[in-house]
Amino acid sequence: MKGSQPEGRIADNIVFFARALRKAGMRVGPASVKDAIEAVLTAGIGGRDDFYWTLHAVLVTRHEDHATFDEAFRLYWKSRELVEKLLAMFSPVAVDNAERRKPRAAENRVSQAMFEGRQDGRPPREIPEIEIDARFTVSGSEVLRGKDFAQMNADELTDARKAISELRLPFDTVATRRFKADGSGRRIDPRAMMRMAARTGGELILPKFRSPREIHPPLVVLADISGSMSQYTRIFLHFLHALTEKRRRVHAFVFGTRLTNLTRQMRHRDPDAALADASAVVKDWSGGTRIGETLGEFNRLWSRRVLGQGAVVLLITDGLERDHIEGLAQEMERLHKSCRRLIWLNPLLRFDGFEARARGVKAMLPHVDEFRPVHNLEALADLCASLARGSARDVDPRRWLDIGAARAA
């Protein structure tokens, strides 16, 4: 038994396991690895659950890392589900009768970190050389930026989510009525001057200055999750999660036949866990839509809570109202007057021949400040630039109203 040195094998496996956790995004340092090895050797391995919680107690220091650790432990320590997956991959003739499950949070990221480098030992694949004329071709990244979200496959959607997390997010600020100490400010700060004078007994009074405090305005998102908007809303939630990580006071609401607040779920640091929690809370994905009724509920229950200090509202919907449009224009007008800026993101603008013919679109369009597409990465990049610098002339909603009026005449 001594010749096999089981302690050495356990230590090596724990080191490799910690290395996989680090690649998956967890903060695991050499000291934590040493403590984990000592804890396992001291406590022993009485069972799988004991081993799991011993490593968990040492290596997991943040709540958001629990899902990553759980998925890495399941993959690395030879679970039964992994064996079934391997058998299914190497036996294509076998019938897969296993019950399909939803992907776990952090599963893709941990799997890539776990099996990274396993392909290096294989012989290189011979690819025939083909001469092509690349003068009229574009790069893959350019194609991805201009491709519609609804036309992307699974791999392209994964690349799109990664590109969204790398977008240059808007740095827009508004001045408040509060002040901060500023040596180069233009306003005299009498309170600071008196406090400084009190320290010296009034013998020395030095001028102090202040300037208005600037903050990020609240960003409120109202996203349609009906059947025609489900694909675009799911992608936009990744963009919203990236915004939530970089700035405070980001509020997320989704609506179909009812209004659901996802602000708390989107604050989770792990994007996979955030989207999983959001999907669990929402009960009306890919159903119908009642725009007027849900906007009325937002104006009645949430408007005064979240629309303050120059809030910006992003309304994501195609404007195809299911019910009657009576009251829709009134609710849109109330929403517009409650915020500093109302931006309507409509994926139907991806069509060149789009016209504001639908009754819902006609009722909503006069009460928005900007009318933008939201169907690809370029549209999201333009939105970020717009939030940072201001609106442009080509997204003025009056342009679409004038076109519709001219064609009607």
C-alpha positions in Angstrom: 0.0 0.0 0.0 2.9 2.3 0.7 4.4 1.6 -2.6 1.4 2.9 -4.5 1.4 6.1 -2.5 -2.4 6.9 -2.5 -1.7 10.3 -0.9 0.4 11.4 -3.9 -2.3 10.4 -6.4 -5.0 12.2 -4.4 -2.8 15.3 -4.1 -2.1 15.3 -7.9 -5.8 15.0 -8.7 -6.7 17.8 -6.4 -4.0 20.0 -7.9 -5.3 19.3 -11.4 -8.9 19.8 -10.2 -8.0 23.2 -8.8 -6.3 24.1 -12.0 -9.5 23.4 -13.9 -11.5 25.5 -11.4 -9.0 28.4 -12.0 -9.5 28.2 -15.8 -13.2 28.2 -15.3 -13.1 31.5 -13.5 -12.8 30.7 -9.8 -10.2 32.4 -7.5 -8.2 29.4 -6.4 -4.6 30.1 -5.4 -1.7 27.8 -4.3 -2.5 28.3 -0.6 -6.1 27.1 -1.2 -4.8 24.1 -3.0 -2.4 23.2 -0.2 -5.2 23.6 2.4 -7.5 21.4 0.3 -5.0 18.6 0.2 -4.3 18.8 3.9 -8.1 18.9 4.7 -8.7 15.8 2.6 -5.8 13.9 4.1 -6.9 14.9 7.6 -10.6 14.2 7.2 -10.3 11.2 5.0 -12.6 10.1 2.3 -15.6 8.4 4.0 -17.9 8.9 1.0 -18.5 11.0 -2.1 -20.5 13.6 -0.2 -17.9 14.0 2.5 -15.2 14.5 -0.1 -17.4 17.0 -2.0 -18.1 19.2 1.0 -14.5 19.0 2.3 -13.2 20.5 -1.0 -16.2 22.9 -1.2 -15.4 24.3 2.3 -11.9 25.1 1.3 -12.0 26.1 -2.4 -15.4 27.9 -2.6 -15.1 31.4 -1.1 -17.8 33.2 -3.0 -21.5 32.3 -3.3 -21.5 32.7 -7.1 -18.8 30.1 -7.5 -21.0 27.3 -6.1 -22.5 26.3 -9.5 -19.0 26.3 -11.2 -17.6 24.1 -8.4 -20.6 21.7 -8.5 -20.3 21.2 -12.3 -16.5 20.8 -12.2 -16.7 18.2 -9.4 -19.4 16.3 -11.3 -17.3 16.2 -14.5 -13.8 15.6 -13.0 -14.6 12.9 -10.3 -16.0 10.3 -12.8 -19.8 10.7 -12.2 -22.2 8.3 -13.7 -23.7 10.9 -16.0 -20.3 11.5 -17.6 -19.9 7.8 -18.3 -23.3 7.7 -20.0 -22.4 10.6 -22.2 -19.1 9.0 -23.3 -20.9 5.7 -24.1 -23.5 7.7 -26.2 -20.7 9.5 -28.1 -18.7 6.4 -29.0 -21.8 4.2 -29.7 -23.8 6.0 -32.3 -26.1 3.0 -33.0 -27.3 2.9 -29.4 -30.7 4.5 -28.7 -30.5 7.4 -26.3 -33.4 6.9 -23.9 -32.1 9.2 -21.3 -34.4 12.0 -20.3 -33.3 15.3 -21.8 -32.4 18.0 -19.2 -31.7 21.7 -19.3 -28.0 22.6 -19.4 -26.6 23.3 -15.9 -25.3 26.7 -15.0 -21.6 27.1 -15.9 -21.6 23.7 -17.7 -20.1 24.9 -21.0 -17.4 27.0 -19.3 -16.3 24.2 -16.9 -16.3 21.6 -19.7 -14.0 23.7 -21.9 -11.6 24.3 -18.9 -11.6 20.7 -17.9 -10.7 19.2 -21.3 -8.5 22.0 -22.6 -5.4 20.6 -24.1 -6.7 17.0 -24.6 -6.6 17.4 -28.4 -2.9 18.2 -28.4 -1.8 14.6 -28.5 -3.7 13.7 -31.6 -2.0 13.8 -35.0 -2.6 16.9 -37.0 -5.4 16.7 -39.5 -4.3 17.1 -43.0 -6.3 19.8 -44.7 -5.8 20.3 -48.5 -4.5 23.6 -49.6 -7.0 25.6 -51.7 -6.1 28.8 -53.5 -8.9 31.3 -53.4 -9.4 34.9 -54.3 -10.1 36.8 -51.1 -10.5 40.3 -52.5 -14.3 40.2 -52.2 -14.5 38.2 -49.0 -15.1 39.4 -45.4 -13.8 38.1 -42.1 -15.8 35.8 -39.9 -16.1 38.4 -37.2 -17.7 40.8 -39.7 -20.1 38.2 -40.9 -21.1 37.4 -37.3 -21.6 41.1 -36.4 -24.0 41.5 -39.3 -25.9 38.2 -39.0 -29.4 38.1 -37.6 -29.7 36.5 -34.2 -32.7 34.5 -35.4 -30.5 32.9 -38.1 -27.6 31.9 -36.0 -26.8 28.3 -35.0 -25.7 27.2 -31.6 -22.0 27.8 -32.1 -22.7 31.3 -33.6 -24.9 32.2 -30.7 -22.1 31.2 -28.3 -19.7 33.5 -30.2 -22.3 36.2 -30.1 -22.7 36.0 -26.4 -18.9 36.2 -26.0 -18.8 39.3 -28.3 -21.6 40.9 -26.3 -19.6 40.6 -23.1 -16.7 42.3 -24.8 -18.7 45.3 -26.1 -17.6 48.8 -25.1 -20.3 49.7 -22.7 -21.8 53.2 -22.6 -20.3 55.7 -20.1 -23.2 58.2 -19.9 -23.5 60.4 -16.8 -26.0 63.0 -15.7 -25.4 65.9 -13.2 -27.3 65.7 -9.9 -28.3 68.4 -7.5 -25.8 67.1 -5.0 -22.2 68.2 -4.9 -18.8 66.7 -4.3 -15.5 68.3 -3.2 -13.5 69.4 -6.2 -10.3 71.5 -6.1 -11.0 72.8 -9.6 -14.7 73.4 -9.1 -16.4 76.7 -9.8 -18.6 76.8 -6.7 -17.5 77.9 -3.3 -18.0 75.2 -0.6 -18.8 77.3 2.6 -19.4 74.2 4.8 -15.9 72.8 4.0 -14.4 76.2 4.5 -16.0 76.5 8.0 -14.9 73.0 9.0 -11.3 73.8 8.0 -11.4 77.1 9.8 -12.7 75.4 13.0 -9.6 73.2 13.1 -7.3 76.2 13.3 -9.6 78.3 15.6 -10.6 80.7 12.8 -7.1 82.0 12.3 -6.7 80.5 8.8 -9.6 80.3 6.3 -8.7 78.7 3.0 -11.1 78.6 0.0 -12.8 75.3 -0.8 -14.6 74.4 -4.0 -17.2 71.9 -5.1 -18.8 70.7 -8.3 -22.0 68.9 -9.2 -21.9 65.1 -8.7 -22.3 63.1 -11.8 -23.8 59.6 -11.7 -24.9 56.9 -14.2 -28.7 57.4 -14.8 -30.9 54.5 -14.1 -31.3 52.1 -17.0 -34.7 50.4 -17.2 -35.4 47.6 -19.8 -38.8 46.4 -20.8 -38.4 43.3 -23.0 -41.1 41.5 -24.9 -40.9 37.7 -24.5 -43.7 36.7 -26.8 -43.2 34.0 -29.5 -41.9 36.4 -32.2 -39.5 38.1 -29.8 -38.2 35.3 -27.7 -34.9 34.7 -29.5 -34.0 38.4 -29.5 -34.9 38.9 -25.9 -32.8 35.9 -24.7 -29.7 37.4 -26.5 -30.4 40.9 -25.1 -30.5 39.5 -21.6 -26.8 38.6 -22.0 -26.2 42.3 -23.0 -28.2 43.4 -20.0 -26.2 41.1 -17.7 -23.0 42.7 -18.9 -24.4 46.1 -18.2 -25.5 45.1 -14.7 -21.9 44.0 -13.9 -20.5 47.4 -14.9 -23.0 49.9 -13.5 -25.5 50.2 -10.7 -29.3 50.8 -11.0 -30.1 48.6 -13.9 -33.6 47.3 -13.8 -34.9 44.5 -16.0 -38.6 43.7 -16.7 -40.0 41.2 -19.2 -43.6 41.0 -20.4 -45.7 38.7 -22.4 -49.2 38.2 -21.0 -47.9 39.5 -17.6 -45.1 41.7 -16.2 -42.1 40.0 -14.5 -39.3 41.8 -12.6 -35.9 40.1 -13.3 -33.7 42.7 -11.6 -32.7 40.5 -8.7 -32.0 37.5 -11.0 -29.8 39.5 -13.4 -27.5 40.6 -10.5 -26.0 37.2 -10.2 -22.4 37.4 -11.3 -22.4 34.1 -13.2 -24.2 34.7 -16.5 -25.3 31.1 -16.9 -26.9 31.1 -13.4 -28.5 34.5 -14.0 -30.2 33.3 -17.2 -31.2 30.0 -15.5 -32.8 31.9 -12.6 -34.6 34.2 -15.0 -36.0 31.3 -17.0 -37.2 29.7 -13.8 -39.1 32.8 -12.7 -40.8 33.7 -16.0 -43.9 31.7 -16.7 -45.0 33.1 -20.1 -42.0 32.6 -22.4 -42.9 32.4 -26.1 -46.6 33.1 -25.5 -48.9 35.9 -26.5 -48.3 39.6 -25.7 -50.4 42.3 -24.1 -48.3 45.5 -24.5 -50.9 48.0 -23.3 -51.9 46.1 -20.2 -48.3 45.3 -19.1 -47.2 48.9 -19.7 -50.1 50.1 -17.6 -49.1 47.7 -14.8 -45.5 49.1 -15.0 -46.7 52.7 -14.9 -48.9 52.0 -11.9 -46.6 49.8 -9.8 -43.0 50.5 -10.8 -42.7 53.8 -12.6 -42.1 56.0 -9.5 -39.7 53.5 -8.0 -37.2 53.1 -10.9 -37.8 56.1 -13.2 -35.9 58.9 -11.5 -32.7 61.0 -11.9 -32.9 61.0 -15.7 -33.7 57.3 -16.3 -33.3 55.8 -19.8 -35.9 53.2 -20.8 -35.2 50.6 -23.5 -38.4 49.1 -24.8 -37.8 45.9 -26.8 -40.9 44.7 -28.7 -42.1 44.4 -32.3 -45.3 46.4 -31.5 -47.7 43.7 -32.6 -50.3 44.1 -30.0 -52.5 41.0 -29.3 -55.5 42.8 -27.7 -57.2 46.1 -28.6 -55.0 49.1 -28.8 -57.3 51.3 -26.8 -55.2 52.8 -24.0 -51.8 51.8 -25.5 -51.0 55.3 -26.7 -52.0 56.7 -23.3 -49.7 54.3 -21.5 -46.9 55.0 -23.9 -47.3 58.8 -23.4 -47.3 58.3 -19.6 -44.1 56.2 -19.8 -42.4 58.8 -22.1 -43.2 61.6 -19.7 -41.8 59.7 -16.7 -38.3 59.1 -18.1 -35.6 61.3 -19.7 -35.2 59.2 -22.8 -37.4 56.4 -24.3 -35.7 54.2 -26.9 -37.7 51.6 -28.8 -35.7 48.6 -30.1 -37.7 46.7 -32.8 -36.2 43.7 -34.7 -38.7 44.3 -37.6 -36.4 47.2 -38.7 -34.1 44.6 -40.1 -36.4 44.5 -43.2 -35.6 47.2 -45.7 -39.3 47.7 -46.6 -40.6 48.1 -43.1 -43.5 50.5 -42.8 -45.4 51.6 -39.7 -48.7 50.0 -40.7 -49.6 47.9 -37.7 -52.0 49.7 -35.3 -49.8 49.0 -32.3 -46.8 50.5 -34.0 -48.8 53.6 -35.1 -50.0 54.1 -31.5 -46.6 53.7 -29.9 -44.3 55.5 -32.4 -45.3 59.1 -31.6 -44.2 58.7 -28.0 -40.6 57.5 -28.3 -37.4 59.4 -28.7 -35.5 56.8 -30.8 -36.5 53.9 -33.1 -33.7 51.4 -33.5 -33.2 47.8 -34.7 -32.0 45.1 -32.3 -31.4 42.1 -34.5 -27.6 41.7 -34.6 -24.3 42.7 -32.9 -23.9 45.9 -35.0 -27.3 47.1 -33.7 -26.2 46.5 -30.1 -22.9 48.3 -30.7 -24.8 51.3 -32.2 -27.0 51.3 -29.1 -24.0 51.5 -26.8 -22.6 54.4 -28.8 -26.0 56.1 -28.7 -26.3 55.8 -25.0 -22.9 57.4 -24.6 -23.1 60.3 -27.0 -26.8 61.0 -27.7 -29.4 60.2 -30.4 -28.8 60.5 -34.2 -31.0 61.8 -36.9 -31.5 58.5 -38.7 -33.3 56.9 -35.7 -35.8 59.8 -35.3 -39.3 58.2 -35.1 -40.8 61.1 -37.0 -39.0 59.8 -40.0 -41.1 56.7 -40.0 -44.3 58.6 -39.3 -43.6 61.0 -42.2 -43.0 58.1 -44.6 -46.2 56.4 -43.6 -48.2 59.6 -44.0 -46.6 60.3 -47.4 -47.5 56.9 -48.7 -51.0 57.0 -47.3 -51.5 60.3 -49.1 
